[in-house]
Amino acid sequence: MNKPTVERIAPAGHPERQQTFMQALTTEHFTLQTARAVAVSEGNGRTALYVGALSSTLVALALVAQRSPLGEVFYAVALTVLPAVLFLGLVTYVRVLQSSIEDIVYARAINRIRHYYTEIDPSQAHYFLLSGRDDVRGALANMYVRDSWTQFLFTMPSAVAVINALLAGVTVALALMTTIGTPLPVTVLAGMAFGTAVLALHLGYQVRRFATMKAKVAAVFPSGRPRPTLV
């Protein structure tokens, strides 16, 4: 694969083109900042909607349990409502993950523009505190976050994945207890095993999506490498 080269769109001697290009970069920078804010806001809103729906469902099940303590009515309501909430959790997870990936891509695009700003007058580049490296590592470095697999544990999609895994495990455990009538220890272990499998699927999907994003969006100014030659 050929290494990308950087070409100045506004060469010396064309001040009108250079000014137009700077205006376009400034507009693009502002648009990307707005898009990042929208992506983060949507992810937070969808997560809050899901957690609110789950909380309301648990309150409703508690009220049902007061009228029918672990009876047929309770199991019927639980096995009707919990799968619906789990479906909401699955679609919420997918969309929140998409928003997280969008945020990283927008951050990388902003870093690429910032790198051009530092090229205008390299002697004044030290006034830009944030990095102009447009790979994932550079984007995370501007957030003071390490590019490590452990970072997946602190993302919003991972939090939704844990909730989905717990909800899936509880739903399966209730279904086994109602239909087969398995002993409580076996039911608990089955629910834990199913919830762990669901969590593993969530995290595997998340890692694969981020890896795909890294592969599709090539970095022109990667971290830890010398700046490409301008032509």
C-alpha positions, 0 to 999 in steps of 0.5 A, spaced: 500 500 500 502 506 497 504 511 503 499 517 502 502 524 500 501 531 502 499 536 497 498 543 498 492 545 495 493 553 495 501 553 493 504 560 494 503 565 489 495 564 489 493 568 495 486 568 493 486 560 493 489 560 500 484 564 503 478 560 500 482 554 502 483 556 509 475 559 510 473 552 508 478 548 513 475 553 518 468 551 516 469 544 516 473 544 523 466 548 526 462 543 523 466 537 525 466 540 532 458 540 532 458 533 529 462 531 535 457 534 540 451 531 537 454 524 537 455 525 544 449 528 546 445 522 542 449 517 545 447 520 552 440 521 550 439 514 548 442 511 554 438 515 559 432 513 555 434 505 556 436 506 563 429 510 564 425 504 561 429 499 565 428 502 571 420 503 570 420 496 568 423 494 575 418 498 579 412 495 575 415 488 576 416 490 584 408 492 584 406 486 580 410 482 585 406 485 591 400 483 588 402 476 586 409 474 589 412 470 585 406 467 582 404 466 575 402 473 574 409 475 576 412 471 571 407 472 565 408 480 566 416 479 567 417 474 561 413 479 557 416 486 559 423 484 560 425 481 552 422 488 550 426 492 554 432 487 552 431 489 545 431 496 546 438 495 550 440 491 544 438 497 539 441 502 544 448 499 544 448 498 537 447 506 536 451 508 542 457 504 539 456 507 532 456 514 536 462 513 539 465 511 533 463 517 529 466 521 535 473 518 534 472 519 526 470 526 527 476 527 532 481 524 527 478 529 522 479 535 527 486 533 528 488 533 521 486 540 520 490 542 526 496 539 523 495 543 517 494 549 522 501 548 525 504 547 518 502 554 516 508 557 521 512 551 524 516 556 528 509 557 532 506 550 532 508 550 540 502 554 541 497 548 539 497 544 545 493 539 542 496 534 538 495 534 530 496 526 529 490 524 525 490 516 528 486 513 533 492 514 538 493 521 537 485 522 537 485 519 544 491 523 546 488 529 546 482 526 551 488 524 555 486 517 554 491 511 552 490 507 546 489 501 550 484 495 550 482 496 557 479 503 555 473 499 552 471 498 559 470 505 560 466 507 554 458 508 554 457 502 549 461 497 554 456 500 560 450 498 556 453 492 554 454 490 561 446 492 563 444 488 557 448 482 559 445 482 566 438 483 563 439 477 558 441 473 564 435 474 568 430 473 563 433 466 561 433 464 568 426 466 569 424 463 563 428 456 565 424 457 572 418 458 569 418 452 564 422 447 566 422 448 574 430 447 574 433 448 581 435 455 584 442 453 583 442 451 576 437 456 574 442 462 577 448 458 574 445 458 567 443 465 567 450 467 569 453 463 563 448 466 558 449 473 561 457 472 560 456 469 553 452 475 551 457 480 554 462 477 550 459 477 544 457 485 545 465 486 547 467 482 541 462 486 536 465 493 539 472 491 538 471 488 531 467 495 529 473 499 532 478 495 528 474 496 522 474 503 523 482 503 524 483 499 517 478 504 513 480 511 515 487 511 514 492 516 518 496 521 514 499 524 520 500 518 525 503 518 532 510 516 533 512 518 525 516 523 522 512 528 518 510 527 511 514 531 506 510 536 503 510 537 495 
